[in-house]
Amino acid sequence: MQSQQILHRENLVGIFWMIAAMAVFSVEDVFIKTATRQLPVGQVLVLFGTAGAILFACLASRAGYNLAPAQVFSRVMLIRAVFELAGRLFYGLAIALTPLSSATALLQATPIIVVLGATAFFGEAVSWRRWCGIIAGLVGVMIILRPAAQDFSALSLLAVVGTLGFAGRDLASRAAPASLSTWVLGLYGFLTVVGAGALFSWFDGKPFVWPTLANAMGIAGAAVAGVFAYAALMKAMRSGSVSVVTPFRYTRLLFGITLGVAIFGERVDAPMIVGCVVIIGSGLFVWWQGKVPAQR
């Protein structure tokens, strides 16, 4: 009974950090979207990754952590880096080459892939009720996005690879050595963003341009938001049960819609409202099921 109460508290902590991460990731998206209106996407990723890596390095040094511990070069961390690079690169390519609605819809499969991975690699027991809640959240996402059938093409496989990359990164973060702090994980995560930006620039072929003051401030804002959100995500993935915490990734769409209406003047229609209700309901249901011992 006591262990169940401890797990419930850990789930609450993980859910809090996951929602916080998704909210601030949405703020980061606003900054990056604004910056890419005038700067090449690859350049924005390189500058964003560099700024974030510097911030994480400063935080890690101030806390007294070694920036290059031996565990960084462990097998799980190398696997994590590969998945991070694949997620950043291929999802970036998907956004550039396919409709945004299709790429975003495919990205929302991440929670299901993560839960499948947690079941396969970490032995987490996931009840059929939790699976129903997770799938219901995905249905809510599809109601909001409503990707047309003609939007999907062979290029949509880029988004599939990107989604697998992000899911693999989250699972590898869960398996990363406990001795590695969130700051160190963030440092190497953002260094991978720099690598993804460089590869994207090579593919895109657009030359870098000198950013304006407004561009620089936007990228700096994205880096600050990204550092907080990334740290919160790492805390979330290291707290509670993956099958309980991960579905709250769906809240990113809710924050994104709110910011889209407030900043970019986007309209909210009835399907968006219905989808948001389904997403919130599924998240609350999964959290409630987390209070009950899972049965296969």
N, C-alpha and C positions, 0 to 999 in steps of 0.2 A: 504493500500500500504506500509506504513511504517512498519507495523507488518510483512508483507511478506519479506521485505528487512532484518529485524532483524532475521527472521527464516532462510533466505538464508545464512546470515553470520554465524549463529549458526551451520548450516549444514556444511559449509566449515570448521569450527573449528573441528566439530566431525569427518569429513572425514580425516582431517590432522592427528588427534590423532589416528584414526583407522589404517591408513596406517603406521604411525610410530610404533604402537604397533605390527602390523603384521611383519614388517621388523625386529624388535628387537626380537620378539618371534622366528623368524627363526634363529637368532644368538644363542639364548638360546638353541634351538634344536641341533645345532651343538655341543655346549659344552656338553650337556647331552648325546648325542649319543656317543661322544668320551669317556665320563666317564663310560658309561654302558658297554663298551667293556671289562673293567677289574673289575668293581664293580657290585654287585647285583642291580637290578632296584629299589627294595624297599629301599635299603641303600642310593642310589643316591637321591631318592625322600625325604627321611628323612633329609639328610644333606642339600639338596637344599632348602627344606622348612624351616629348622631351620635358615640357613644363610639369606634367604629372610625375614623371620619374624624379625630377629634381625635388619636388615637394615631398615625395615619399622618402627620398634619400635624406633630406633634412630632418624629417620626423623620426626616421630610424636612428640617425646619428644622435639626435637630441635625447632619445630614449636609451641610448647606450648600446644599441644592437650592432653587431658586425654586419656590414653590408654585403660581404661575400663569404658566408659560412659554408662549410663543406656540404651541408644538407641541400643547398641551392642546386648542387650538381648531382643530386640523387636521381634515381630513375624516375620516380613519380613527378619530380619537378621538371625534368626534361619532357616527360609526356604532357605535363600541364602546359609547358611553353608551346609545344607543337599544336595542341588543341586551341590555345589562345590565339596563335598566329592564324590558324585556319579559320577560326570564328571571325576575327577582325577582317581578314583579307577577303574571304569568300562572301561574307555578308555585305561588305562594302562594294564588291563587284556586283552582287545581286541588286543592290539599291541603284547602282549606276546603269545596269543593263536590262532590268526587268521593272515592271510596275511596282511602285512602293507598296501598294496594298497586298500584292501577292507575296513579296518578300517578308513583309511584316506578319502576314498570316502564318507563313511557314515558321517564322521565328517563335510563334506562340506554342509550337509543339515542344519547346525546350523542357517545360515542367514534366511532361509525360516521359520524355527520354531520360531525364534525370532520375525520376522515380523508378523507371525500369532498370537503370544502372545501379541505383541503390539496392534494389531487390537482388540483382545478379551478383554485384561485387561486395556489398556490405551486409547482405543477408537480412535486410529490413523486411519485416512482415507487413504487407499492405492488404488491408481488408477490401472486400469487393465494394463496400460503401465508400471508402476513400477513393477507389478507382472511379466510382460513379461521380463523386464530387470533382475530381480532376478533369474528367472528360466533359462534365457539365461546364466547367470554366472555359474549356477550349471551345465548346459550342457557343458560349457567350461572346468569345472573341470573334468567331466567325460571323455571328449575327452583326457585330459592329462593323467589321471590315467588308463583308459581303464581296469577296473577290470573284469577279466574273470568270466563267470557265475559260473564255478565250485569253484571259490574262496569263494563264499558266502555259509554259513552254519548256523545252529542254533546258533553257537557261535558268529555269526555276531550280534546277539541281544545284546551282551555286548557293541559293539560300538554304537548301537542304544541308549541304556541306557546312555552311556557316553555322546553322543551328546545331549540328552534331559537334562542331568545334566548341561552341559555348557550353553545351551540355557536358562535354568531356572536361572542359576547364573547371566547371563547378564541381564535378565528381572528384577530379584530381585535387582540387583545393580541400575537399573533405578529407582526402587521404594524405595530404601533405604533412610532413613531420610537425608535431605540435610545438617543437622548439622554434619553428620559424614564425616570427611575429607577422601580424597583419601588414605592418609597414614594409617589411621585407618582401612579402608576397606582392604587395602593391607596386613596389619598385620594379620588380622583374616583369610584372604584368604590363606596366606602362612602357618598359623598354621593348616589349614585344609589339606594342602599338606603334612604336617608332619603326620597327622592322616591317610591320604590315603597311604603314604609310609609304615607306620607301619602295616596297614591291608594287603598291598601287600606283605610285608615281611613274615607275618604270613601265607599267602596263598602260597607263593613261597617256603618257608622253607629253603632258603639259608642263611647261617650264614654271619654276617657282617665281612668284612676284613679291615685291616688297610690300608687307602688310601696312595698312593705315593704322593710326592710333586706335580707331574704333575696332578694327579687326583684331589688333593685339589684345585689347581689353576683353573682347569677346572670347578669344582663345584662352586668356588667363582665367576668365570666369568659368569656362568649360573645364579647365584643369582643376580649379578649386572644387567645383561641384563633382567632377569625376573622381577626385581623390577621396572625398567623403563617401560618395556612393559606392565606390569600389571597396573601401574599407568596411562599410556596412554590409555589403554583399558577402565578403569573406567571413565576417562575424556570423551572419545568418547561416551560411553553409557549414559552419562549425558548431552550430547550436541546435539542440533538439533533433527530431526525426526529419530526415530529408523529405519523406512523403507528406509531412504536415506543413513544413516551412515552404517548400518549393512552389506549391500552387499559388502562393501570394505574389508570385511574379506577375500574374495577370493584372494586378493593380496598376502596372505601368501604363496600360492603355487608358485607365481611368484618369490618371494624372495627365497623360498626354492629351486627352480630349479636352480637359479643363484648360490647360495652357493654350491649346490650339484655339479655343473659343476666346479666351481672355486676351491673347497676344496677337494672333493671326486672323482673328475675326471669322473663324470657321463656324459652320452651322451644326447644331445638334438636332438630329431627326429622331423619330420614334424608334427605329431599330437600334440606334445607339443607346437610347435610354433603356430599352429592354435588355440589350446585351450587358450593360453596366449592372443592372439588377441581378442578372444571372451570374455574372462574375463575382459580385459581392456575396451573393447567397452561397455560391459554391465554396468560396474561401472560408466563410463562416462555418459551413457544414464540415469541411475537412478539418478545420480547427477543433470543432466540437468532437469529431470522431477521434482526434488525437488524445482526448481525455479518456477514451475507452481503449483497453488493450486490443491491439489489432489481431485479427484471426484470418488465416488464409482461406 
